[in-house]
Amino acid sequence: MTGDGMVPFGFELLAGSGDPAGGNSGRVLRAIVEITRAVGSQGMVHGQYREVEYLLSRVQGSRDDQEWAADHVWAKKEGDLHACAAACGAILGGGTEEEIEGLRRYGFYVGMVRGMTAHGGGGREDRWSNAVVEDMKKLARKALAGFDAGKVEAVASILDCGIES
C-alpha cells in the first residue's frame, strides 16, 4: 500500500514544481505522462493482473514457467517501473532524447535484475541462473555507453545494482 500512496504524492510534488512562467512545465507534464503509463492498465496494474494469473495457474498445476513470469510480470512490475524512474530523472534533469532512452533501458534492466533476484521463480529452489542475471547486468551497462564513466559508476551505486564492468 505504500507504493499506492507514493504515486499520488509524486504527482503532487510534480504539479507543485511547475514554474509559473512555464519554463519547465513541458518536462513536468512529460514526467507525469511517463508515470501514468508505467503504473496504469498497461503497466504495473497489468503486471499485477498477470502475477495473479501466474500464481493461480501454478496452484492449478498448469504453469510453472519462469520465462513467462519474467516477460509478463517482472517486466511490468519491476522493469517498466525502474525504466520510468530513470527516464523521469533524465526528463526532469533536461536530458537529451538519447540520454533519456539510454537511462530508460538501464532502468528496465536494473528492474529485471531486481525482479529475478527478489522473486527467483516464485519461490522455487532453482533460482534464476547467475548467467541470466549477469547478462542483464551487462545489458544495463551497455545501455549507459556514451555517458561519463564517473557518472555511470555513481548511477550504479545509487541504484545499488552492483553492475561490474
C-alpha positions in Angstrom: 0.0 0.0 0.0 3.0 2.3 0.5 3.6 2.4 -3.3 -0.1 3.2 -3.9 0.2 6.2 -1.7 3.5 7.3 -3.2 2.2 7.7 -6.8 -0.4 10.5 -5.9 2.2 12.1 -3.7 4.6 12.1 -6.6 2.0 13.8 -8.8 1.5 16.4 -6.1 5.2 17.1 -6.0 5.5 17.3 -9.7 2.5 19.5 -10.1 3.8 21.8 -7.4 7.2 22.1 -9.0 6.0 23.9 -12.1 7.4 27.2 -12.9 4.6 29.8 -13.1 6.2 31.2 -16.2 6.2 27.7 -17.8 9.9 27.2 -18.0 9.8 23.5 -17.1 6.1 22.7 -17.4 6.7 20.6 -20.6 9.2 18.4 -18.8 6.9 18.1 -15.7 3.9 17.1 -17.9 6.1 14.6 -19.8 7.2 13.0 -16.5 3.6 12.8 -15.3 2.6 11.0 -18.6 5.6 8.6 -18.1 4.4 7.7 -14.6 0.8 7.2 -15.6 1.8 4.8 -18.4 4.1 2.9 -16.0 1.5 2.4 -13.3 -1.7 2.2 -15.3 -3.6 -0.5 -17.0 -0.8 -1.3 -19.5 1.9 -1.0 -16.8 2.1 -2.1 -13.2 -1.6 -2.8 -12.9 -1.3 -5.2 -15.9 1.7 -6.8 -14.2 -0.3 -7.3 -11.0 -3.1 -9.0 -13.0 -0.6 -11.2 -14.8 1.0 -12.1 -11.4 -2.3 -13.3 -10.0 -2.9 -15.2 -13.2 0.5 -16.8 -13.0 0.1 -17.8 -9.3 -3.3 -19.3 -9.9 -2.0 -21.3 -12.8 0.8 -22.6 -10.7 -1.6 -23.7 -8.0 -3.7 -25.4 -10.6 -0.5 -27.1 -11.9 -0.9 -25.7 -15.4 2.1 -23.3 -15.5 5.5 -23.1 -13.8 7.4 -21.1 -16.3 9.9 -18.5 -15.1 10.3 -17.0 -18.6 6.6 -16.4 -18.8 6.8 -14.7 -15.4 9.7 -12.6 -16.5 8.0 -11.5 -19.7 4.6 -10.8 -18.2 5.1 -10.0 -14.6 8.6 -8.7 -13.8 8.8 -6.7 -17.0 5.8 -4.7 -16.0 6.1 -4.6 -12.2 9.9 -4.2 -12.0 11.4 -3.4 -15.3 9.0 -0.8 -16.5 8.8 1.0 -13.2 12.5 1.3 -12.9 12.7 2.4 -16.5 10.1 5.0 -15.8 12.0 6.3 -12.8 15.3 6.6 -14.7 13.5 8.2 -17.7 11.8 10.7 -15.5 15.1 11.7 -13.8 16.6 12.3 -17.2 13.5 14.2 -18.4 13.3 16.5 -15.4 17.1 16.9 -15.5 16.9 18.2 -19.1 18.5 15.2 -20.7 18.6 14.7 -24.5 16.3 12.1 -26.1 19.4 9.8 -26.4 20.1 10.2 -22.7 16.5 9.6 -21.7 16.3 6.4 -23.8 19.7 5.2 -22.5 18.6 5.7 -18.9 15.2 4.1 -19.7 16.9 1.0 -21.0 19.3 0.9 -18.0 16.4 1.2 -15.6 14.5 -1.6 -17.3 17.4 -4.0 -16.9 18.0 -3.0 -13.3 14.4 -3.6 -12.6 14.5 -7.0 -14.3 17.6 -7.9 -12.2 15.8 -6.9 -9.1 12.8 -8.9 -10.1 14.8 -12.0 -10.8 16.9 -11.8 -7.7 14.0 -10.9 -5.4 11.5 -13.4 -6.7 13.7 -16.0 -8.4 11.0 -18.1 -9.9 8.2 -17.5 -7.4 9.7 -19.4 -4.5 11.2 -22.4 -6.4 14.6 -23.7 -5.4 16.1 -23.3 -8.9 16.5 -19.5 -8.8 17.4 -17.6 -12.0 20.8 -18.6 -13.0 23.7 -16.3 -12.3 24.4 -16.2 -16.0 21.0 -14.8 -16.9 21.3 -12.1 -14.1 24.9 -11.3 -15.3 23.7 -11.0 -18.9 21.0 -8.5 -17.7 23.7 -6.5 -15.8 25.8 -6.4 -19.0 22.9 -5.1 -21.0 22.3 -2.4 -18.3 26.0 -1.4 -18.5 25.8 -1.3 -22.3 22.7 1.0 -22.1 24.9 3.6 -20.4 27.5 3.6 -23.1 28.4 7.1 -24.0 27.7 8.5 -20.6 30.6 9.9 -18.5 32.3 6.9 -16.7 32.3 8.6 -13.3 28.6 9.3 -13.6 27.9 5.8 -14.7 29.5 4.5 -11.5 27.5 7.0 -9.5 24.2 5.9 -11.0 25.1 2.2 -10.5 26.0 2.8 -6.8 22.8 4.9 -6.2 20.6 2.1 -7.5 22.7 -0.4 -5.6 22.7 -2.7 -8.6 26.3 -3.9 -8.3 27.0 -3.8 -12.0 30.5 -4.7 -12.8 32.4 -3.8 -15.9 
